[in-house]
Amino acid sequence: MFEWTTGGYDAQVRDLIQSWLAEDIGSGDITTETTIPRASRSKAVIHVKENGIIAGLPIAQLVFEVVDPLLVFEAKVQDGQYVDKGTVLATVEGSTHSLLTGERLALNLMQRLSGIATKTRAFVEAIEGLPVRLVDTRKTTPGHRKLEKYAVRVGGGANHRFGLYDAVMIKDNHIKGSGGIRAAVEAARSKIPHTMKIEVETESLAQVDEALASGADIIMLDNMAHPMMKEAVAKIKAVSPHVIVEASGGVSLETVKGIALCGVDVISVGGLTYSFHALDISLDLNEKKGGETL
């Protein structure tokens, strides 16, 4: 099972949760405050209504903790676990006001992260056994990048760069703006630390040749047809075996295995974090099973 590793993110995520709660609560949860007695206590059950990979339980727990530190959250499964429809994911017990106030944000985050993890797992399984790595992109929801990239890892994928700051990635507009691939690579190389890699996006075999000649560390093959991609991979590996070859653009579940069979090292899929089906997850108060209150 996949366990949440903060990497120092807890404080950042807590701040985000506080801002998201403020957006939702505003001046107060008027419905709960006017319909539920302040002293009311409940036990809530969080359950899933379709099959999938679960991600975001520690984040949901943090939401309820921020709302009310006295709420007791108990996870029944772990992130990364495949579950069937109807599985109880967690219980939360305490103030009914607090439970209802935190419910929507906790579910929203879990549903989205589980959807990303489920989609990622499908892609990973499609290329299982092949020597290629599946990664995400920067096409994430603003403010949610750390969480969405975490969900990709939960699903079995890996992360591309986290932002514009942690790698040089020379794309078509950089090439146009700098006067060519060689000029862009040389300019970047003269200014970055020796520990940082340079990736170049290419759309043709001529650009692959230029990227090789410039000394790029990673060459991306963007939206290439499979025959051209195979030729590009063969060329790159023959000239510079150490260069990492990435494929990107228009990758789907139907095409990902064919792309992997072209011999690339990495396949990046933006749709993992911007085009996915959120898993249907619900929270019910005082849920009963077998005639007994949980």
Backbone bond lengths (Angstrom), bond angles and torsions (degrees), N, CA, C in turn:
res aa  C-N    CA-C-N  psi(-1)  N-CA   C-N-CA  omega(-1)  CA-C   N-CA-C  phi
1 M - - - 1.462 - - 1.529 110.70 -
2 F 1.304 115.68 155.59 1.456 121.29 -177.94 1.519 109.05 -93.97
3 E 1.326 116.28 127.12 1.450 120.24 179.17 1.521 110.07 -106.14
4 W 1.333 115.37 142.74 1.459 121.31 178.77 1.518 109.59 -65.61
5 T 1.324 116.48 122.70 1.454 122.01 173.18 1.509 106.97 -116.67
6 T 1.306 116.91 120.18 1.461 120.81 -169.46 1.511 112.56 -70.56
7 G 1.320 118.22 -40.21 1.459 119.84 -174.65 1.525 110.54 57.56
8 G 1.342 116.48 30.72 1.458 120.01 -178.92 1.515 113.59 82.47
9 Y 1.334 117.34 9.88 1.461 120.89 -174.70 1.519 113.16 -85.51
10 D 1.325 118.65 -17.36 1.464 119.81 -172.69 1.521 112.73 -53.37
11 A 1.335 116.68 -46.64 1.461 119.90 -177.75 1.525 109.95 -65.11
12 Q 1.337 117.28 -40.85 1.461 120.53 179.49 1.526 110.82 -65.69
13 V 1.318 116.26 -43.85 1.464 120.34 -179.55 1.524 110.30 -66.07
14 R 1.318 116.73 -38.16 1.469 120.30 178.10 1.532 110.55 -61.36
15 D 1.326 116.73 -41.59 1.467 120.20 178.40 1.526 110.29 -63.54
16 L 1.339 116.80 -41.48 1.463 120.15 178.60 1.524 110.37 -62.77
17 I 1.320 116.07 -44.11 1.467 120.42 -179.77 1.525 110.75 -60.17
18 Q 1.324 116.96 -41.68 1.460 119.91 179.11 1.527 111.25 -61.87
19 S 1.340 116.32 -38.90 1.467 118.79 179.63 1.526 110.80 -71.07
20 W 1.346 117.03 -37.10 1.463 120.27 178.99 1.524 111.03 -68.39
21 L 1.341 116.43 -37.52 1.463 119.85 176.62 1.525 110.71 -65.78
22 A 1.321 116.31 -40.71 1.472 119.96 179.10 1.524 110.36 -61.66
23 E 1.332 116.74 -38.42 1.466 121.03 177.90 1.526 110.72 -61.83
24 D 1.332 116.57 -39.04 1.462 121.36 -174.79 1.530 112.30 -82.90
25 I 1.318 116.08 -40.95 1.464 120.21 -173.56 1.528 112.07 -82.58
26 G 1.330 116.54 -38.27 1.462 119.49 -178.23 1.523 111.27 58.28
27 S 1.314 117.18 -124.27 1.467 121.00 -179.35 1.523 112.67 -83.97
28 G 1.325 117.61 -3.18 1.454 120.18 177.28 1.518 112.90 147.84
29 D 1.328 116.07 154.82 1.472 122.30 177.17 1.530 107.69 -80.20
30 I 1.305 115.60 86.51 1.466 120.26 -169.80 1.528 112.62 -63.43
31 T 1.325 117.72 -34.95 1.466 119.98 -178.79 1.521 110.99 -66.82
32 T 1.330 116.10 -49.41 1.464 119.75 179.95 1.523 110.68 -63.93
33 E 1.327 116.41 -42.63 1.469 119.90 -176.96 1.526 112.76 -65.23
34 T 1.324 117.21 -28.20 1.466 119.50 -177.73 1.519 113.71 -97.07
35 T 1.333 118.07 -7.86 1.466 118.84 -177.03 1.525 114.47 -120.06
36 I 1.327 117.63 -20.87 1.470 120.76 -175.37 1.519 109.88 -115.14
37 P 1.336 118.58 129.27 1.468 120.62 176.52 1.526 111.12 -57.69
38 R 1.307 117.32 140.06 1.453 122.09 -177.11 1.531 112.06 -58.44
39 A 1.314 118.13 -32.28 1.466 121.41 -176.74 1.533 112.98 -82.83
40 S 1.321 118.09 -4.38 1.462 121.44 -175.99 1.531 111.75 -62.42
41 R 1.335 114.96 138.24 1.464 121.63 176.29 1.528 108.47 -126.19
42 S 1.329 115.76 145.96 1.468 120.81 -178.08 1.516 110.16 -145.34
43 K 1.341 113.55 164.97 1.460 120.90 170.23 1.521 106.83 -118.57
44 A 1.308 115.94 124.61 1.462 121.02 -177.79 1.520 110.33 -106.37
45 V 1.312 115.29 147.61 1.460 122.40 176.62 1.521 108.61 -115.69
46 I 1.315 115.90 127.58 1.470 121.46 174.59 1.521 107.10 -100.55
47 H 1.341 116.62 122.26 1.464 119.91 -177.53 1.512 110.40 -136.21
48 V 1.322 115.36 157.41 1.463 120.94 -176.64 1.523 109.25 -101.73
49 K 1.326 116.61 143.91 1.463 121.13 -174.95 1.523 112.84 -109.77
50 E 1.339 117.05 9.59 1.460 121.97 173.15 1.524 108.72 -156.58
51 N 1.321 116.55 162.13 1.456 121.37 -179.26 1.528 110.57 -70.56
52 G 1.335 116.02 148.49 1.456 118.66 176.16 1.514 113.22 168.45
53 I 1.335 114.95 -176.88 1.460 123.11 177.23 1.524 108.29 -96.22
54 I 1.308 116.55 130.85 1.463 121.15 -177.14 1.523 110.86 -89.69
55 A 1.323 115.40 134.86 1.464 121.92 174.22 1.527 108.39 -145.96
56 G 1.320 116.17 140.48 1.461 120.31 174.59 1.512 116.26 106.65
57 L 1.327 117.86 6.37 1.466 118.91 178.21 1.529 112.46 -59.45
58 P 1.342 119.79 -44.51 1.467 118.98 177.71 1.529 112.33 -64.16
59 I 1.335 116.84 -28.70 1.458 119.98 178.70 1.527 109.78 -72.57
60 A 1.330 116.47 -41.68 1.467 120.25 176.89 1.525 110.09 -61.56
61 Q 1.323 116.08 -41.58 1.463 120.20 178.02 1.531 110.51 -59.75
62 L 1.333 115.69 -41.21 1.458 120.06 -179.98 1.536 111.18 -66.05
63 V 1.330 116.93 -35.86 1.461 120.49 176.86 1.527 110.27 -59.03
64 F 1.325 115.80 -50.34 1.467 119.06 -178.58 1.527 111.11 -66.20
65 E 1.308 116.75 -32.80 1.466 120.55 178.19 1.522 111.02 -66.33
66 V 1.331 116.32 -39.99 1.468 120.36 178.34 1.533 110.01 -67.36
67 V 1.331 116.82 -40.28 1.466 120.69 178.67 1.523 111.16 -63.87
68 D 1.326 115.87 -44.44 1.469 120.84 -175.55 1.533 109.22 -159.84
69 P 1.328 118.26 105.84 1.471 121.58 -178.45 1.531 113.42 -60.25
70 L 1.341 117.97 -15.43 1.461 120.76 -178.32 1.539 112.51 -86.00
71 L 1.320 117.74 -9.64 1.463 119.91 176.38 1.521 109.73 -67.03
72 V 1.321 116.13 141.31 1.472 121.60 -179.76 1.520 108.75 -107.20
73 F 1.306 116.43 113.16 1.464 123.37 -178.19 1.521 108.91 -105.35
74 E 1.330 116.32 128.80 1.461 120.18 179.34 1.539 109.56 -130.58
75 A 1.327 115.65 110.28 1.462 120.65 178.40 1.522 109.93 -73.79
76 K 1.324 116.61 139.39 1.461 122.07 179.51 1.537 111.61 -105.20
77 V 1.334 116.59 -15.86 1.465 121.85 175.72 1.524 106.62 -133.98
78 Q 1.327 116.84 -177.91 1.458 121.01 179.82 1.524 110.38 -122.48
79 D 1.321 115.95 153.73 1.455 119.83 173.52 1.523 109.90 -57.45
80 G 1.331 116.00 138.12 1.458 120.98 -178.45 1.507 113.32 95.27
81 Q 1.315 116.54 -7.72 1.469 120.62 -178.10 1.531 110.40 -85.51
82 Y 1.322 116.32 135.48 1.462 120.74 172.48 1.519 108.16 -79.31
83 V 1.328 117.27 132.11 1.462 121.08 -179.32 1.521 109.98 -129.82
84 D 1.307 114.97 153.17 1.461 121.61 176.38 1.524 110.33 -93.04
85 K 1.309 115.35 158.59 1.461 122.17 175.46 1.523 109.89 -50.33
86 G 1.327 116.79 133.54 1.456 122.13 177.96 1.512 114.60 96.13
87 T 1.325 117.66 -9.69 1.465 120.77 -178.82 1.525 111.07 -64.95
88 V 1.329 116.37 133.98 1.464 121.41 173.88 1.527 107.91 -78.57
89 L 1.309 116.40 122.63 1.459 121.49 -177.25 1.523 112.60 -91.75
90 A 1.346 116.15 -34.27 1.463 120.08 -178.09 1.518 109.66 -167.62
91 T 1.324 115.17 162.49 1.463 121.31 169.83 1.525 107.74 -123.13
92 V 1.323 115.26 150.01 1.464 121.07 177.10 1.522 107.31 -134.97
93 E 1.326 117.09 131.54 1.462 120.53 -174.89 1.523 110.43 -130.27
94 G 1.327 115.02 138.82 1.462 119.91 176.49 1.514 111.20 151.58
95 S 1.317 116.83 -149.47 1.456 123.02 -178.29 1.528 110.36 -57.02
96 T 1.345 115.52 126.78 1.467 119.88 177.75 1.517 110.61 -61.23
97 H 1.326 117.37 -38.85 1.461 121.60 177.42 1.528 110.02 -56.75
98 S 1.304 116.64 -48.11 1.466 120.77 -177.30 1.524 111.37 -66.24
99 L 1.330 116.04 -40.72 1.464 120.11 179.50 1.524 111.12 -59.91
100 L 1.325 116.46 -46.83 1.455 120.30 -176.55 1.533 112.25 -72.64
101 T 1.328 115.85 -29.57 1.457 119.67 179.48 1.532 111.45 -70.70
102 G 1.323 116.75 -36.89 1.469 120.45 -178.99 1.509 114.74 -90.51
103 E 1.325 116.56 -10.66 1.475 121.52 -173.15 1.520 113.55 -53.64
104 R 1.323 117.86 -54.37 1.460 120.42 -170.64 1.529 112.67 -65.13
105 L 1.318 117.17 -43.54 1.462 119.28 -179.61 1.525 110.70 -65.67
106 A 1.324 117.04 -43.51 1.470 120.13 179.73 1.523 110.66 -60.36
107 L 1.328 116.59 -44.12 1.467 120.20 -179.42 1.524 111.41 -69.26
108 N 1.325 117.25 -42.65 1.467 120.11 179.28 1.524 111.05 -54.96
109 L 1.327 115.41 -46.88 1.467 119.75 -177.95 1.520 111.14 -67.19
110 M 1.321 117.16 -45.36 1.461 119.90 179.71 1.519 112.12 -63.07
111 Q 1.319 116.55 -41.76 1.471 120.25 -178.71 1.520 110.85 -62.11
112 R 1.329 116.80 -45.86 1.462 120.96 -178.28 1.531 111.20 -68.25
113 L 1.321 116.75 -46.39 1.468 119.65 -178.20 1.523 111.04 -65.91
114 S 1.315 117.03 -38.00 1.470 120.41 178.09 1.531 110.51 -67.63
115 G 1.326 116.54 -35.50 1.460 119.96 176.46 1.517 111.53 -63.45
116 I 1.333 116.66 -42.36 1.467 121.21 178.01 1.518 110.29 -64.69
117 A 1.324 117.15 -45.48 1.462 120.97 -179.54 1.524 111.36 -63.03
118 T 1.322 116.66 -39.33 1.470 121.04 -179.54 1.523 110.63 -66.24
119 K 1.329 116.87 -43.79 1.464 120.13 179.31 1.530 110.14 -66.13
120 T 1.323 116.38 -42.64 1.465 120.04 179.11 1.518 111.26 -59.37
121 R 1.337 116.46 -43.49 1.461 120.40 -179.23 1.534 110.87 -60.74
122 A 1.320 117.33 -37.82 1.467 120.61 178.99 1.527 110.78 -62.62
123 F 1.320 117.14 -42.11 1.467 121.20 177.90 1.523 110.99 -66.24
124 V 1.328 116.15 -43.37 1.466 120.56 -179.93 1.523 110.40 -60.78
125 E 1.322 116.78 -42.62 1.464 120.24 -179.86 1.530 111.38 -67.34
126 A 1.338 117.41 -30.02 1.464 121.14 -179.37 1.526 112.08 -67.68
127 I 1.341 117.61 -25.35 1.466 120.68 -179.41 1.532 111.50 -115.11
128 E 1.323 115.78 17.93 1.465 120.41 -178.40 1.526 110.89 -57.51
129 G 1.314 115.58 135.28 1.466 121.20 177.95 1.513 114.14 90.06
130 L 1.329 117.43 -9.68 1.461 121.08 179.66 1.536 109.97 -97.39
131 P 1.338 117.61 145.42 1.472 121.25 -176.17 1.524 112.59 -78.95
132 V 1.311 116.46 65.55 1.458 121.54 -178.04 1.526 108.97 -144.11
133 R 1.314 115.93 151.26 1.459 121.23 -178.20 1.525 109.71 -112.46
134 L 1.329 116.26 135.13 1.461 122.01 177.51 1.525 108.97 -96.76
135 V 1.340 116.93 127.76 1.458 120.04 -179.11 1.527 110.96 -131.50
136 D 1.324 114.75 164.14 1.461 121.50 177.95 1.523 110.23 -92.16
137 T 1.330 116.70 -166.61 1.466 122.25 178.21 1.532 108.54 -137.24
138 R 1.330 116.39 -169.78 1.468 121.58 175.71 1.520 111.45 -88.11
139 K 1.310 117.98 9.28 1.466 121.18 179.90 1.527 109.49 -82.66
140 T 1.318 114.40 68.97 1.461 122.33 -176.62 1.526 109.85 -116.28
141 T 1.334 116.27 166.87 1.458 121.51 176.42 1.524 109.27 -72.60
142 P 1.334 119.34 126.20 1.467 120.39 178.57 1.528 111.52 -51.00
143 G 1.324 115.07 130.24 1.455 120.51 -179.59 1.514 114.32 89.03
144 H 1.332 117.66 -11.79 1.463 121.25 -175.92 1.532 113.08 -115.54
145 R 1.331 117.72 8.20 1.468 119.41 -170.57 1.522 113.58 -57.10
146 K 1.332 117.23 -47.60 1.467 119.31 -177.60 1.528 110.87 -60.82
147 L 1.332 116.38 -40.05 1.463 120.19 -179.26 1.522 110.71 -70.13
148 E 1.320 117.58 -43.44 1.460 120.11 -177.25 1.523 111.53 -69.25
149 K 1.328 117.08 -36.13 1.460 119.15 176.66 1.541 110.62 -71.30
150 Y 1.322 116.28 -31.48 1.467 119.66 172.26 1.527 110.18 -61.16
151 A 1.329 117.18 -43.26 1.469 121.11 -179.92 1.523 111.59 -62.95
152 V 1.328 117.20 -35.33 1.466 120.54 176.10 1.523 109.78 -61.85
153 R 1.318 117.21 -43.22 1.473 120.43 178.09 1.523 110.92 -64.49
154 V 1.332 116.03 -39.44 1.469 119.78 177.58 1.530 110.27 -58.92
155 G 1.332 116.49 -38.08 1.458 121.05 -179.57 1.512 114.24 -76.25
156 G 1.326 117.36 -5.46 1.458 120.63 177.91 1.513 114.38 104.62
157 G 1.348 117.29 -0.43 1.455 121.14 177.30 1.519 110.60 -88.11
158 A 1.330 115.30 -175.41 1.455 121.82 178.17 1.520 108.92 -128.30
159 N 1.320 115.91 168.91 1.460 120.75 -176.93 1.522 112.32 -100.80
160 H 1.336 115.16 137.28 1.457 122.13 168.61 1.530 104.97 -79.74
161 R 1.305 119.13 -163.42 1.465 120.70 178.92 1.530 110.61 -60.56
162 F 1.330 115.60 150.74 1.460 120.81 -179.05 1.528 112.08 -85.12
163 G 1.335 116.75 -24.70 1.450 119.23 -178.93 1.516 110.95 -164.33
164 L 1.299 115.72 -172.03 1.455 121.25 -179.20 1.524 112.49 -71.86
165 Y 1.331 116.15 -9.84 1.459 121.63 -170.98 1.530 114.91 -93.50
166 D 1.327 119.06 -16.05 1.459 118.51 -168.61 1.530 115.36 -108.40
167 A 1.323 117.68 5.91 1.461 120.92 174.45 1.523 108.73 -168.48
168 V 1.331 115.77 152.75 1.468 120.53 174.29 1.521 107.78 -90.39
169 M 1.329 116.13 122.04 1.455 120.79 178.41 1.520 108.12 -128.94
170 I 1.320 115.29 102.16 1.457 121.78 -174.56 1.523 109.17 -88.57
171 K 1.335 116.01 110.15 1.459 122.22 -177.59 1.532 109.95 -104.61
172 D 1.325 116.43 -177.57 1.467 121.01 -172.93 1.519 113.37 -56.11
173 N 1.331 118.11 -40.55 1.459 119.88 -178.87 1.526 112.48 -71.40
174 H 1.348 117.07 -31.92 1.464 119.51 174.41 1.531 109.83 -66.58
175 I 1.329 115.31 -39.74 1.470 120.20 179.62 1.527 110.28 -62.87
176 K 1.338 115.96 -44.36 1.471 120.09 178.56 1.531 110.84 -64.67
177 G 1.328 115.98 -42.60 1.463 120.04 -175.78 1.510 114.50 -71.86
178 S 1.333 116.75 -25.68 1.463 119.74 -176.33 1.524 113.54 -99.99
179 G 1.336 116.69 -10.34 1.457 119.64 178.32 1.512 115.09 96.35
180 G 1.325 117.50 17.39 1.460 119.84 176.68 1.519 112.79 131.67
181 I 1.319 115.79 165.25 1.460 121.02 -177.12 1.520 111.57 -64.42
182 R 1.334 117.49 -48.90 1.457 120.04 -178.06 1.527 110.95 -59.30
183 A 1.317 116.81 -45.08 1.468 120.22 -179.71 1.522 111.28 -61.40
184 A 1.338 116.09 -40.99 1.466 119.89 -179.21 1.520 111.42 -66.85
185 V 1.334 116.63 -44.43 1.465 120.49 -179.52 1.521 110.83 -64.51
186 E 1.302 117.10 -45.50 1.468 120.27 -178.67 1.522 111.13 -63.71
187 A 1.326 117.24 -39.39 1.461 120.49 179.03 1.525 110.71 -65.09
188 A 1.334 115.53 -43.92 1.466 119.06 179.69 1.519 111.18 -66.02
189 R 1.321 116.54 -44.27 1.466 121.24 -176.78 1.526 111.59 -59.68
190 S 1.324 116.06 -33.48 1.464 119.58 -177.16 1.531 112.88 -75.20
191 K 1.339 116.23 -11.28 1.466 118.91 -173.60 1.529 114.91 -119.40
192 I 1.315 117.92 -13.24 1.466 119.67 -176.05 1.528 110.88 -99.71
193 P 1.348 117.17 162.09 1.463 120.12 175.23 1.528 110.72 -64.42
194 H 1.315 116.42 154.83 1.469 119.86 -178.99 1.531 111.84 -67.48
195 T 1.312 116.69 -15.30 1.471 120.63 -178.99 1.531 112.70 -84.58
196 M 1.327 118.03 -9.28 1.462 121.02 -175.88 1.527 111.14 -94.91
197 K 1.342 115.32 137.78 1.458 120.61 -179.29 1.526 111.59 -89.97
198 I 1.323 114.77 157.37 1.463 121.22 177.06 1.531 108.64 -118.70
199 E 1.320 115.92 125.03 1.456 121.84 176.78 1.521 109.22 -110.79
200 V 1.326 115.75 141.06 1.459 121.42 179.90 1.520 109.59 -124.83
201 E 1.328 115.89 130.29 1.462 121.77 176.32 1.529 109.32 -85.54
202 T 1.334 116.59 130.31 1.463 121.16 179.43 1.521 110.14 -126.77
203 E 1.333 115.15 149.41 1.460 120.32 -179.61 1.524 112.18 -123.08
204 S 1.332 117.36 -2.15 1.465 121.35 -178.38 1.515 109.95 -148.87
205 L 1.327 116.04 165.88 1.462 120.31 178.10 1.521 110.81 -66.84
206 A 1.320 116.96 -32.22 1.467 120.05 177.39 1.527 110.26 -63.86
207 Q 1.321 117.03 -40.82 1.462 119.91 177.70 1.526 111.25 -68.89
208 V 1.334 117.22 -34.28 1.465 120.37 175.18 1.519 109.63 -60.17
209 D 1.327 117.34 -44.78 1.471 121.45 177.90 1.521 110.89 -58.83
210 E 1.332 116.35 -43.54 1.464 120.42 -178.93 1.524 111.15 -67.05
211 A 1.343 117.18 -39.02 1.459 120.82 178.65 1.527 110.71 -65.39
212 L 1.334 116.80 -40.07 1.465 121.24 177.19 1.523 110.51 -62.68
213 A 1.325 116.17 -46.30 1.460 120.87 -178.26 1.525 112.03 -65.10
214 S 1.329 116.65 -27.89 1.468 120.87 -178.00 1.525 112.28 -80.64
215 G 1.334 116.97 -14.23 1.464 120.44 -179.74 1.510 114.72 86.10
216 A 1.328 117.26 27.73 1.473 120.45 177.65 1.520 110.59 -61.67
217 D 1.338 116.27 144.61 1.468 121.46 179.90 1.524 111.76 -83.36
218 I 1.331 116.07 -32.21 1.462 122.76 -178.72 1.522 107.61 -133.76
219 I 1.315 116.87 133.09 1.459 120.44 177.23 1.521 108.66 -118.42
220 M 1.327 114.90 121.87 1.458 120.35 178.47 1.528 109.35 -94.20
221 L 1.318 115.77 132.27 1.453 122.40 175.47 1.519 106.69 -100.65
222 D 1.320 116.32 106.34 1.458 121.16 -170.59 1.523 111.72 -98.77
223 N 1.332 115.42 119.04 1.469 121.87 175.63 1.527 113.42 53.54
224 M 1.311 116.46 39.28 1.465 120.77 178.77 1.521 111.08 -88.06
225 A 1.333 116.35 141.89 1.463 120.53 171.69 1.525 108.30 -66.30
226 H 1.323 116.69 153.09 1.463 120.40 -174.42 1.528 114.27 -56.90
227 P 1.321 120.23 -43.32 1.468 119.01 179.25 1.529 112.05 -60.13
228 M 1.336 117.34 -43.82 1.460 120.37 178.13 1.520 111.01 -65.99
229 M 1.337 116.22 -38.23 1.464 120.10 179.78 1.526 110.87 -62.65
230 K 1.320 116.67 -44.09 1.472 120.35 178.13 1.520 110.99 -60.68
231 E 1.330 116.66 -42.09 1.458 120.72 179.10 1.524 110.97 -64.50
232 A 1.325 115.95 -40.86 1.463 120.28 179.83 1.525 110.92 -65.04
233 V 1.336 117.03 -43.25 1.467 120.86 179.23 1.526 110.21 -61.38
234 A 1.320 116.80 -45.83 1.460 120.81 -179.94 1.524 110.83 -60.30
235 K 1.317 116.91 -42.38 1.469 122.01 179.82 1.527 110.69 -63.09
236 I 1.339 115.40 -47.55 1.466 120.07 -177.21 1.527 110.90 -63.44
237 K 1.331 117.30 -46.51 1.458 120.90 -177.46 1.527 112.08 -67.59
238 A 1.336 116.58 -29.74 1.468 120.10 178.68 1.524 111.38 -72.66
239 V 1.328 116.02 -37.59 1.463 120.46 -176.93 1.526 112.05 -86.11
240 S 1.336 116.72 -45.31 1.476 121.72 -176.56 1.524 109.57 -140.41
241 P 1.334 118.22 84.55 1.473 121.58 -176.02 1.529 113.61 -58.94
242 H 1.335 116.83 -23.22 1.467 119.79 -176.90 1.528 112.54 -80.28
243 V 1.331 117.61 -14.25 1.461 120.77 -178.59 1.534 110.11 -70.44
244 I 1.326 115.77 133.17 1.461 121.38 178.19 1.523 108.64 -83.45
245 V 1.321 116.34 133.18 1.465 120.91 -179.62 1.525 109.46 -109.04
246 E 1.317 115.55 123.47 1.466 121.99 -179.81 1.522 109.99 -114.18
247 A 1.306 116.41 138.45 1.466 121.57 173.93 1.523 108.63 -109.17
248 S 1.327 116.26 140.53 1.452 120.00 -179.06 1.519 109.54 -153.00
249 G 1.323 115.50 160.54 1.460 121.12 175.21 1.512 113.40 97.70
250 G 1.309 116.39 116.76 1.458 121.68 175.56 1.518 114.92 65.43
251 V 1.321 117.39 27.37 1.462 120.54 -178.84 1.530 109.49 -81.21
252 S 1.333 116.65 128.11 1.463 122.17 178.36 1.523 108.64 -129.67
253 L 1.328 115.02 172.70 1.467 118.97 176.78 1.524 111.10 -61.21
254 E 1.321 115.88 -30.15 1.465 120.44 -178.25 1.534 111.63 -76.98
255 T 1.325 117.80 -25.92 1.465 120.33 -175.14 1.521 114.33 -106.48
256 V 1.330 117.86 -14.59 1.464 119.66 -169.77 1.534 112.79 -62.79
257 K 1.320 118.36 -37.59 1.466 119.41 -179.57 1.528 110.73 -68.49
258 G 1.329 116.98 -40.58 1.455 120.40 177.56 1.516 111.46 -60.92
259 I 1.318 116.30 -38.70 1.465 121.03 177.44 1.530 110.06 -65.56
260 A 1.329 115.84 -44.37 1.466 119.92 178.91 1.527 111.46 -59.64
261 L 1.329 116.57 -37.09 1.467 120.91 -178.54 1.528 112.18 -71.64
262 C 1.329 117.73 -9.99 1.473 120.51 175.91 1.529 111.27 -75.40
263 G 1.340 116.87 -11.08 1.460 120.14 175.49 1.510 115.85 99.52
264 V 1.342 117.85 9.65 1.464 120.12 179.63 1.524 109.98 -70.29
265 D 1.336 115.53 159.96 1.466 121.32 -179.21 1.528 112.01 -91.21
266 V 1.326 115.59 -31.34 1.462 121.46 -174.24 1.523 108.86 -138.36
267 I 1.338 116.34 141.24 1.459 121.63 172.34 1.522 107.44 -123.46
268 S 1.340 116.79 121.51 1.463 120.27 179.11 1.523 109.89 -102.76
269 V 1.328 115.19 135.90 1.466 121.36 -175.14 1.530 109.02 -130.16
270 G 1.329 116.76 106.30 1.460 120.57 179.13 1.515 112.71 -66.56
271 G 1.340 116.14 -30.92 1.455 120.52 -177.06 1.514 114.71 -63.98
272 L 1.325 118.06 -14.99 1.464 119.93 177.82 1.522 110.80 -58.34
273 T 1.338 116.56 -34.90 1.460 120.12 -174.83 1.526 114.46 -115.22
274 Y 1.342 118.08 -3.07 1.466 116.66 176.99 1.522 113.40 -123.45
275 S 1.319 118.00 -9.00 1.468 120.19 -179.88 1.521 109.00 -141.61
276 F 1.318 115.25 89.68 1.459 120.22 -176.67 1.517 109.33 -147.59
277 H 1.304 115.49 161.95 1.467 121.40 177.43 1.523 108.56 -96.84
278 A 1.325 116.99 115.87 1.462 120.87 178.45 1.526 109.68 -66.63
279 L 1.319 115.87 133.34 1.461 120.40 -179.70 1.531 110.01 -69.51
280 D 1.313 116.95 140.75 1.467 122.10 -178.15 1.526 109.18 -82.27
281 I 1.332 116.28 111.41 1.465 122.65 -177.99 1.522 108.39 -129.76
282 S 1.327 116.87 137.81 1.465 121.06 -176.51 1.522 111.50 -128.30
283 L 1.315 115.04 161.03 1.466 122.42 173.64 1.521 107.82 -124.95
284 D 1.332 116.52 129.63 1.464 121.66 178.61 1.516 109.96 -126.78
285 L 1.326 116.58 136.47 1.459 121.38 177.50 1.523 111.10 -80.32
286 N 1.332 115.26 141.59 1.464 122.23 174.26 1.520 111.89 49.55
287 E 1.320 116.60 41.93 1.453 121.94 178.80 1.522 109.87 -60.67
288 K 1.346 117.11 140.19 1.465 120.93 179.79 1.515 110.02 -114.90
289 K 1.313 114.58 140.83 1.463 120.53 175.47 1.535 107.49 -135.94
290 G 1.317 115.52 129.70 1.456 118.74 179.51 1.508 113.00 62.20
291 G 1.339 116.38 26.98 1.465 119.65 177.74 1.494 114.94 83.71
292 E 1.352 117.49 -3.31 1.471 119.69 -179.44 1.511 110.34 -116.86
293 T 1.321 114.95 142.22 1.465 119.35 175.90 1.508 109.37 -72.29
294 L 1.321 116.47 132.22 1.463 120.16 -179.92 1.503 110.89 -68.78
